[in-house]
Amino acid sequence: MNSEHDLLGRRLARRTFLRRTGLGSIALASLLKSDFAGTATAATASVASTGPSGTRAMEGMLASPHHQPRIKRVIHLCMAGGPSHLETFDYKPVLAEMDGKPMPDSITAGQPIAQLQGKELKVMGPQHKFAACGDSGQMISDVFPHIRSLADEMCIVKSMHTEQINHDPAHTFFNTGTAISGRPSMGSWVLYGLGSETQDLPGFIVLTSEGGGQSQPISSRQWHSGFLPSRYQGVQMHASGNPVHYVGNPSGVGRDQQRQIVDAVAQINRIRNEERNDPEIATRLAAYEMAFRMQASVPELTDMSGEPQHIIDSYGCTPGDGSFASNCLLARRLAERGVRFIQLYHRGWDHHGGVKAGVAKTAELVDRGTAALVHDLKQRGMLDETLIVWGGEFGRTPMAQGSGRDHHIKGFSMWMAGGGIRRGTSYGATDEFGYNAVENKVHVRDFHATMLHLLGIDHKRLTFKFQGLDFRLTGVEEAEVVHELLA
């Protein structure tokens, strides 16, 4: 009876303390949730190592990579909404010749179509011109005058295919390898396996921008940790204004006072953790420490006064203006500071109507920043240790939807550049209509396996036990590393 009484007293004292401190009141609800919630597994990473800034960085579950890694980090430039491969990177002269004619039934019969199902299908030719670019002669649309300069750096994969034909489940599938909500995102898997290189900032950061077309919403579950401990979850930073809400000290609270509060909360949580051995309590401890360090690291991160003007001009932005280009500049600075996985979403590629003008407008918003990011990383000697991924959740139909194109999953394009990638090449192909991937097909899970391979991870060996099963990013289906993409 006494022990139960003591436990209840500690709980009440803890809650009273948290309510009376500024820091505690912000996160009280989430802490109380940890008090009573069960956990998926006891497997957590709590070991720390020294990062490049001299701080202690969170390690992943792997004692060492499975093999020699080719890269340290991933920057995923996610073109949300489904950019049309037929106006960007997949040149189809036959499609131009067939413009306005009926789409052959032999190609579309029995195939999944989103909004065009049951309607008359007519071919729409490419709406923009293509040209051979660089020494490699890669065919790239004229909507990308700056990205064209990357032709000899990039590997364009023209045979991607996926399984989900609507935006949200397609994003979920690309990020997690399944359309089932609640699974860990690929960034969380990477952080779980390898940890972070710095403890001054989260190891997985997300930025968003929009413009140029329908701005489909992006759910935060796209960067969620799922059943992995929540310390591996992505953290969204805001593209304009204050990058992280509630990081600054309350009015009248100095840094020394804040340090005392953090230490007191940590001590209380350690007592609780001794009772429950709950990995989410350890996560809260780490979160408080991270928030305290971010009070110094975030202002330094976003202070662009030290950036040369010619670098800012190359991105074509005003830093902090909320644009994709500004986010690209911030992504480079995040990479320099040891962030492991960076996602930049641009919402604006959903062109069910007006695909010609829409693609041109959206491309203009992302073209210069994308090229500047790759060139900037290269001149700093960082491109060889970074994987750049550019692409959307699916492509668009070769059939017209009025003046636009419908969703399409059977064949689309994305490109990669950076460490370990075969430069100046195209891989795979769709048929002459750009409908089906027919040569060297690459599934989304094959991309996941290849990305993990570049990071030094065997995708079959990075697992997490949940509800009695060993889960992995690539699932139980067959997924293979696409070695032909690798240098």
C-alpha positions in Angstrom: 0.0 0.0 0.0 2.8 2.4 0.9 4.6 1.8 -2.4 1.4 2.5 -4.3 0.9 5.7 -2.3 4.5 6.8 -2.9 4.1 6.1 -6.7 0.9 8.2 -6.8 2.6 11.0 -4.9 5.5 11.1 -7.3 3.1 11.2 -10.3 1.2 14.1 -8.7 4.3 16.0 -7.8 5.7 15.5 -11.3 2.6 16.8 -12.9 2.4 19.8 -10.6 6.0 20.7 -11.4 5.4 20.4 -15.1 2.3 22.6 -15.0 4.2 25.3 -13.1 7.1 25.5 -15.5 6.9 27.1 -19.0 8.7 24.2 -20.7 6.7 21.6 -19.0 3.3 23.1 -19.8 4.1 22.9 -23.5 4.6 19.2 -23.6 2.6 18.0 -20.6 0.0 16.3 -22.8 2.6 14.2 -24.7 4.4 13.3 -21.5 1.2 12.1 -19.8 0.5 10.1 -22.9 3.8 8.3 -22.4 2.9 7.6 -18.8 0.1 5.3 -19.7 0.7 4.2 -23.3 2.2 0.8 -24.0 5.3 0.5 -26.3 5.8 -1.6 -29.4 9.2 -3.0 -28.4 12.0 -2.6 -26.0 14.5 -2.2 -28.9 15.7 1.4 -28.8 18.9 3.3 -29.6 20.2 5.2 -26.6 23.9 5.2 -27.4 25.6 8.5 -28.4 28.7 9.3 -30.4 30.6 12.5 -31.0 29.3 14.4 -34.0 31.1 16.9 -36.3 30.1 19.8 -34.1 31.7 18.2 -31.0 28.3 17.4 -29.5 27.0 13.9 -28.7 25.1 12.5 -31.6 22.4 9.8 -31.5 23.6 6.5 -32.9 21.5 4.1 -34.8 20.8 0.5 -34.1 23.6 -0.7 -36.4 27.0 -1.0 -34.7 28.5 -0.4 -38.1 27.2 -0.3 -41.7 26.7 -3.7 -43.4 29.1 -2.7 -46.1 31.2 0.4 -47.1 28.7 3.3 -47.5 28.9 5.5 -50.6 27.0 8.4 -49.1 26.4 10.0 -45.7 23.0 11.6 -46.3 19.9 11.9 -48.6 18.2 15.0 -49.9 14.8 14.1 -51.3 13.3 16.7 -53.5 9.7 15.5 -53.6 7.6 17.0 -56.4 4.2 16.5 -54.8 1.2 16.0 -57.1 2.7 13.8 -59.8 4.8 15.7 -62.4 4.2 14.7 -66.0 7.1 12.6 -67.2 6.0 13.4 -70.7 6.6 17.1 -70.3 9.8 16.8 -68.3 12.2 13.8 -68.8 10.6 11.2 -71.0 10.9 12.2 -74.7 8.2 10.5 -76.8 8.2 11.5 -80.5 5.6 8.9 -81.4 3.3 10.4 -78.9 3.6 13.7 -80.7 2.7 12.0 -84.0 -0.4 10.5 -82.4 -1.6 13.7 -80.8 -5.4 13.8 -80.8 -5.9 10.3 -82.0 -7.6 7.5 -80.0 -5.4 5.8 -77.5 -5.0 2.1 -78.6 -7.3 -0.1 -76.5 -4.6 -2.8 -76.4 -2.5 -0.5 -74.1 -5.2 0.7 -71.7 -7.6 -2.2 -71.5 -7.9 -3.5 -67.9 -5.4 -0.9 -66.6 -6.0 1.2 -63.5 -7.0 4.8 -64.4 -8.0 7.4 -61.9 -10.5 10.0 -63.2 -10.5 9.0 -66.9 -12.0 5.5 -66.2 -14.8 4.8 -68.6 -14.2 7.9 -70.8 -13.1 8.2 -74.4 -9.3 8.2 -74.4 -7.4 10.4 -76.8 -3.6 10.8 -77.1 -2.1 14.1 -76.0 1.3 14.8 -77.4 4.2 16.3 -75.4 3.4 20.0 -74.6 7.0 21.1 -74.5 10.1 20.7 -76.6 13.0 18.5 -75.6 16.7 18.9 -76.4 19.8 16.8 -76.0 21.8 18.2 -73.1 25.4 18.0 -71.9 28.1 15.7 -73.2 25.8 12.8 -72.3 23.0 14.0 -74.7 20.2 13.4 -72.2 16.8 14.5 -73.5 15.4 17.1 -71.1 12.4 19.4 -71.5 12.9 23.2 -72.1 10.9 23.9 -68.9 14.1 23.2 -67.1 16.8 25.5 -68.4 18.8 25.3 -65.2 18.3 21.5 -64.5 19.6 20.9 -68.1 23.0 22.0 -66.8 22.9 18.9 -64.5 22.6 16.4 -67.5 26.1 15.0 -66.9 25.5 14.7 -63.2 22.2 12.9 -63.1 20.9 9.4 -63.8 17.3 9.7 -65.1 15.3 6.6 -64.2 12.5 6.4 -66.9 10.9 3.1 -65.8 9.6 3.8 -62.3 6.3 2.2 -61.4 4.2 2.2 -58.2 1.0 0.7 -56.8 -1.2 3.6 -55.6 -3.1 5.9 -58.0 -4.3 8.6 -55.6 -2.1 11.2 -54.1 -2.1 10.5 -50.3 -1.7 6.7 -50.5 0.8 7.2 -53.3 2.9 9.5 -51.1 2.5 7.0 -48.3 3.6 4.2 -50.5 6.7 6.1 -51.8 7.7 7.1 -48.2 7.0 3.9 -46.4 6.8 1.1 -49.0 3.2 0.4 -48.2 -0.2 2.2 -48.4 -1.0 1.1 -44.9 -0.9 4.1 -42.6 1.2 3.9 -39.4 4.3 2.4 -41.0 7.7 4.2 -40.5 8.9 6.5 -43.3 12.1 5.9 -45.2 13.8 8.8 -43.4 12.9 7.3 -40.0 14.3 3.9 -41.2 17.5 5.6 -42.2 17.8 7.4 -38.8 16.9 4.2 -36.9 19.7 2.3 -38.7 22.5 4.9 -38.8 21.6 7.6 -36.3 22.5 11.3 -36.8 25.8 13.0 -37.3 24.8 15.9 -35.0 22.8 16.4 -31.9 22.4 20.1 -32.4 19.6 19.5 -34.9 17.2 16.7 -35.6 18.6 14.0 -37.9 15.5 14.1 -40.2 14.1 17.4 -41.3 11.2 18.3 -43.6 10.5 21.6 -45.4 7.5 22.4 -47.7 6.7 24.9 -50.4 3.9 25.3 -52.9 2.9 26.9 -56.2 2.2 26.3 -59.8 -0.8 24.0 -59.7 -3.2 22.2 -57.4 -1.5 22.1 -54.0 -2.4 18.7 -52.7 -2.1 18.5 -48.9 0.8 16.6 -47.4 0.1 14.7 -44.2 2.7 14.7 -41.4 2.5 10.9 -41.4 4.7 11.0 -44.5 7.6 11.6 -42.2 6.3 9.8 -39.2 8.3 7.1 -37.3 5.3 4.7 -37.3 6.0 1.9 -34.8 9.7 2.9 -34.5 10.5 4.9 -31.3 9.3 8.5 -32.0 12.9 9.9 -31.7 13.3 8.8 -35.3 10.4 10.9 -36.5 11.0 13.7 -39.0 10.7 17.3 -37.8 9.0 19.8 -40.0 10.6 23.3 -40.2 8.7 26.2 -41.5 9.9 27.7 -44.7 9.2 31.3 -43.7 9.0 33.1 -40.4 10.1 31.3 -37.3 11.4 27.9 -38.5 10.4 26.1 -35.3 7.6 27.2 -33.0 8.1 27.4 -29.3 11.9 26.9 -29.4 12.5 30.4 -28.0 12.5 31.0 -24.2 9.4 32.5 -22.6 9.6 36.1 -21.8 11.8 36.7 -18.7 13.4 33.3 -18.8 17.1 33.3 -19.4 19.2 30.4 -20.8 20.6 29.5 -17.4 17.0 29.3 -16.0 15.9 27.2 -19.0 18.9 24.9 -18.4 17.7 24.3 -14.8 14.2 23.5 -16.0 15.4 21.0 -18.6 17.6 19.4 -16.0 14.8 19.1 -13.5 12.4 17.7 -16.1 15.1 15.2 -17.1 15.7 14.1 -13.6 11.9 13.5 -13.0 11.7 11.5 -16.2 14.7 9.4 -15.4 12.9 8.4 -12.2 9.9 7.5 -14.2 12.0 5.6 -16.7 13.4 3.5 -13.9 9.9 2.4 -13.0 8.6 1.8 -16.5 11.6 1.3 -18.8 9.5 3.0 -21.5 11.5 4.0 -24.6 9.1 6.9 -25.2 10.3 8.4 -21.9 13.9 8.2 -23.2 12.6 9.9 -26.3 11.1 12.8 -24.3 14.4 13.2 -22.5 16.2 13.5 -25.8 13.5 15.8 -27.1 13.9 18.3 -24.2 17.7 18.3 -24.7 17.2 18.8 -28.5 14.8 21.7 -28.0 17.3 23.3 -25.6 20.2 23.0 -28.1 18.0 24.2 -31.0 17.5 27.5 -29.2 21.1 28.2 -30.2 21.5 26.1 -33.4 18.3 27.2 -35.3 19.1 30.9 -35.2 22.6 30.1 -36.4 21.2 27.8 -39.1 18.9 30.5 -40.5 21.3 33.4 -40.2 22.3 33.9 -43.8 24.6 36.9 -43.2 27.7 34.8 -43.8 26.4 33.5 -47.2 28.2 35.1 -50.1 25.8 37.1 -52.3 26.7 35.2 -55.4 25.6 31.9 -53.7 22.3 33.4 -52.7 21.9 34.8 -56.2 22.6 31.4 -57.7 19.5 30.0 -55.9 17.4 33.0 -57.0 15.7 33.6 -53.7 15.4 35.8 -50.8 16.4 33.6 -47.8 13.4 32.7 -45.7 10.8 33.8 -48.3 9.0 30.4 -48.2 10.1 29.4 -51.7 11.4 26.0 -52.8 14.7 27.8 -53.8 15.1 29.2 -50.3 14.4 25.7 -48.9 17.2 24.3 -51.2 19.6 26.8 -49.7 18.6 25.8 -46.2 18.9 22.1 -47.2 22.6 22.7 -48.1 23.1 24.3 -44.7 21.3 21.4 -43.0 23.5 18.9 -44.8 26.7 20.8 -43.7 25.5 20.5 -40.1 25.1 16.8 -40.2 21.4 16.2 -40.8 21.1 12.7 -42.2 17.8 12.9 -44.1 16.3 16.0 -45.6 13.0 16.2 -47.5 11.8 19.2 -49.5 8.2 18.9 -50.7 7.0 21.2 -53.4 3.2 21.1 -53.7 2.0 22.1 -57.2 2.4 19.3 -59.7 -1.2 18.2 -60.0 -2.2 19.3 -63.5 -5.6 17.7 -64.4 -6.1 20.7 -66.6 -3.8 23.2 -68.3 -0.8 20.9 -68.2 1.2 23.0 -70.7 1.1 26.2 -68.7 1.0 24.5 -65.4 4.1 22.4 -65.8 6.0 25.4 -67.1 4.9 27.5 -64.1 5.7 24.8 -61.5 9.0 23.9 -63.2 10.0 27.6 -63.0 9.5 27.5 -59.2 11.8 24.5 -58.7 14.3 24.6 -61.6 16.8 27.2 -60.4 16.9 26.1 -56.8 17.4 22.4 -57.7 20.3 23.2 -60.0 21.9 25.6 -57.5 21.7 23.0 -54.7 23.5 20.3 -56.8 26.2 22.8 -58.1 26.6 24.2 -54.6 27.1 20.8 -53.0 29.6 19.8 -55.7 31.8 22.9 -55.4 31.9 22.3 -51.6 33.0 18.7 -52.1 29.8 17.4 -50.6 28.0 16.0 -53.6 30.0 12.8 -53.6 28.7 12.0 -50.1 25.1 13.0 -50.7 22.3 11.3 -52.7 19.9 13.8 -54.4 16.5 12.3 -55.4 14.1 14.3 -57.6 10.6 13.1 -58.4 7.0 12.7 -57.5 4.6 10.0 -56.2 3.6 9.0 -59.8 3.4 10.3 -63.3 0.7 11.4 -65.7 -1.3 9.7 -68.4 -0.4 10.0 -72.1 -4.2 10.4 -72.6 -5.7 13.9 -72.4 -8.0 14.9 -69.6 -9.3 18.0 -71.3 -6.2 20.2 -71.4 -4.5 18.2 -68.7 -3.4 14.7 -67.7 -4.7 12.2 -65.2 -2.7 10.2 -62.5 -0.5 7.4 -63.8 1.3 4.6 -62.0 2.5 2.2 -64.7 5.5 4.2 -65.8 7.1 7.5 -64.8 10.4 9.2 -64.3 12.6 10.4 -61.5 16.3 11.2 -61.3 19.2 10.9 -58.9 22.5 12.5 -58.6 25.5 12.4 -56.2 27.6 9.8 -54.4 27.6 6.4 -56.0 25.3 7.2 -58.8 26.2 6.6 -62.5 26.5 10.1 -63.9 25.1 11.3 -67.3 22.9 8.2 -68.0 19.3 7.2 -68.4 18.0 3.9 -67.2 15.0 2.0 -68.2 12.2 3.0 -70.6 8.5 3.2 -71.1 6.7 2.2 -74.3 6.4 4.6 -77.2 3.3 6.2 -75.6 5.0 6.6 -72.2 2.3 4.4 -70.7 4.0 1.2 -69.4 7.5 0.7 -68.0 8.8 -2.0 -70.4 12.6 -2.0 -70.0 14.5 -2.4 -66.8 11.5 -1.7 -64.6 12.2 -0.1 -61.2 9.7 -0.5 -58.4 9.5 2.0 -55.5 10.8 -0.7 -53.2 13.8 -1.2 -55.5 14.5 2.4 -55.1 14.4 2.0 -51.3 16.7 -1.0 -51.5 19.2 1.0 -53.6 19.1 4.0 -51.4 19.8 1.9 -48.3 22.6 0.2 -50.2 24.3 3.5 -50.9 24.1 4.3 -47.2 25.8 1.0 -46.4 22.7 -0.9 -45.3 21.5 -4.3 -46.5 17.7 -3.7 -46.8 17.0 -7.3 -45.8 18.9 -6.9 -42.6 17.5 -3.6 -41.3 14.5 -4.9 -39.3 12.3 -4.0 -36.4 10.2 -6.4 -34.4 6.6 -5.2 -34.0 3.6 -7.3 -33.0 5.7 -10.5 -33.3 6.9 -9.8 -36.9 10.2 -8.5 -38.2 9.3 -5.5 -40.4 11.6 -3.7 -42.9 11.2 -0.8 -45.2 11.2 -3.0 -48.3 8.6 -5.4 -46.8 8.3 -9.1 -47.6 7.9 -8.5 -51.3 10.9 -9.0 -53.6 13.0 -5.9 -53.8 16.4 -5.6 -55.4 19.3 -3.1 -55.4 19.5 -1.7 -58.9 23.2 -2.0 -59.4 23.0 -0.7 -62.9 22.3 2.8 -61.4 25.5 2.7 -59.4 28.9 3.9 -60.5 
